[in-house]
């Protein structure tokens, strides 16, 4: 996968204050030592989705889709996220490791409307664990380490 284009940018960041609450858009997200402790137990500490996949989901549904409704943390542009599985990559100060596809759940029919789950199958993005803490900001570059 190292031969594929592997640089992109962060278009938006969304975080969940609590597990079942709606996500909130932010300009920066500080992943501190507490987040690193959580990431050691979770392969899903950070979730990413590509602008290009949002466009495909919207085309499938026949309506506009807000990226926050996918409940993913980081919206990126210009990188095929699935090629980052089992790879370390840097976003701003943070180093992440792609762990697996971020498959949609049944909540997508609620947040995206009828058909949301089906539209996201194969387009749900990437789950990642945290290797090195720091801050991710809108506009940061994504690149392999």
C-alpha positions in Angstrom: 0.0 0.0 0.0 3.0 2.3 0.4 2.9 3.0 -3.4 -0.6 4.5 -3.3 -1.1 8.2 -2.7 -1.2 8.5 1.0 -1.5 12.2 1.9 -4.6 14.1 2.5 -6.0 16.8 4.7 -8.4 17.2 7.6 -11.6 19.0 6.5 -13.5 18.8 9.8 -13.4 17.3 13.3 -16.4 16.1 15.4 -16.3 14.7 18.9 -18.9 13.2 21.2 -19.1 14.6 24.7 -20.8 11.4 25.8 -21.4 8.1 24.1 -25.0 8.4 22.8 -25.0 12.2 22.4 -24.8 13.9 19.0 -21.4 14.8 17.8 -20.2 18.4 18.1 -17.9 20.1 15.5 -14.6 21.5 16.8 -11.6 23.2 15.2 -9.1 21.1 17.2 -9.1 17.9 19.2 -6.5 17.3 21.9 -5.8 13.6 22.4 -4.0 13.5 25.8 -2.7 10.7 28.0 -6.2 9.8 29.1 -7.2 9.2 25.5 -4.0 7.1 25.0 -5.0 4.9 28.0 -8.5 4.4 26.4 -6.9 3.7 23.0 -4.8 0.9 24.5 -8.1 -0.9 25.2 -9.9 0.2 22.1 -9.1 -0.2 18.4 -11.8 2.4 17.8 -10.4 5.4 19.7 -10.6 7.6 16.6 -12.9 7.2 13.6 -12.3 8.7 10.2 -14.4 9.1 7.1 -13.5 10.6 3.7 -15.3 13.4 1.9 -15.3 11.2 -1.2 -17.3 8.6 0.7 -19.7 11.2 2.0 -20.4 12.1 -1.6 -21.0 8.5 -2.5 -23.4 8.0 0.5 -25.3 11.2 -0.5 -25.6 10.0 -4.1 -26.9 6.6 -3.0 -29.5 8.3 -0.7 -30.4 11.0 -3.2 -30.0 13.7 -0.7 -27.3 15.8 1.0 -25.5 14.2 4.0 -23.9 16.1 6.9 -20.7 14.4 7.8 -21.5 14.8 11.5 -24.5 12.5 11.0 -22.1 9.6 10.2 -20.8 10.0 13.9 -17.2 9.8 12.7 -14.5 12.0 14.4 -12.3 13.1 11.5 -13.4 14.1 8.0 -10.5 13.8 5.6 -10.0 14.5 1.9 -7.6 13.0 -0.7 -6.6 9.7 1.0 -8.1 6.2 0.6 -8.6 5.4 4.3 -8.8 1.6 3.8 -5.1 1.6 2.7 -4.2 2.8 6.2 -5.3 -0.4 7.9 -2.3 -1.9 9.8 -0.3 1.3 9.0 0.9 4.1 11.3 0.0 7.6 10.0 0.3 11.1 11.3 -2.4 13.8 11.5 -0.9 17.0 12.9 0.9 16.1 16.1 -0.9 12.7 16.5 0.2 9.3 15.3 -2.6 6.8 14.7 -2.7 3.2 13.6 -5.4 2.1 11.3 -7.1 -0.9 12.9 -10.1 -1.9 10.8 -13.0 -0.7 8.7 -15.5 1.4 10.6 -18.6 -0.5 9.7 -21.9 1.3 10.0 -24.4 0.5 12.7 -28.2 0.5 12.9 -28.1 4.2 14.2 -27.3 5.3 10.6 -30.9 4.8 9.6 -31.8 7.3 12.4 -29.0 9.9 11.8 -29.0 9.7 8.0 -32.6 8.7 7.5 -34.1 5.6 5.8 -31.4 3.7 3.9 -28.5 5.3 5.8 -27.1 2.0 7.0 -27.2 0.4 3.6 -25.7 3.5 1.9 -22.7 3.4 4.3 -21.9 -0.3 3.9 -18.3 -0.3 2.5 -18.0 3.4 2.9 -18.0 3.7 6.7 -14.4 4.8 7.0 -11.6 3.7 9.3 -11.1 3.0 13.0 -7.8 3.8 14.5 -5.9 3.5 17.8 -3.7 6.2 19.2 0.1 5.6 19.1 1.3 9.1 20.0 -0.9 11.9 21.6 -1.1 15.5 20.6 -3.6 17.7 18.8 -5.4 17.3 15.5 -6.6 20.5 13.8 -8.7 21.2 10.8 -6.3 21.7 7.9 -3.7 19.3 9.2 -2.0 16.9 6.7 -2.4 13.2 6.9 0.7 11.1 5.9 2.2 7.7 6.5 4.9 7.5 9.2 
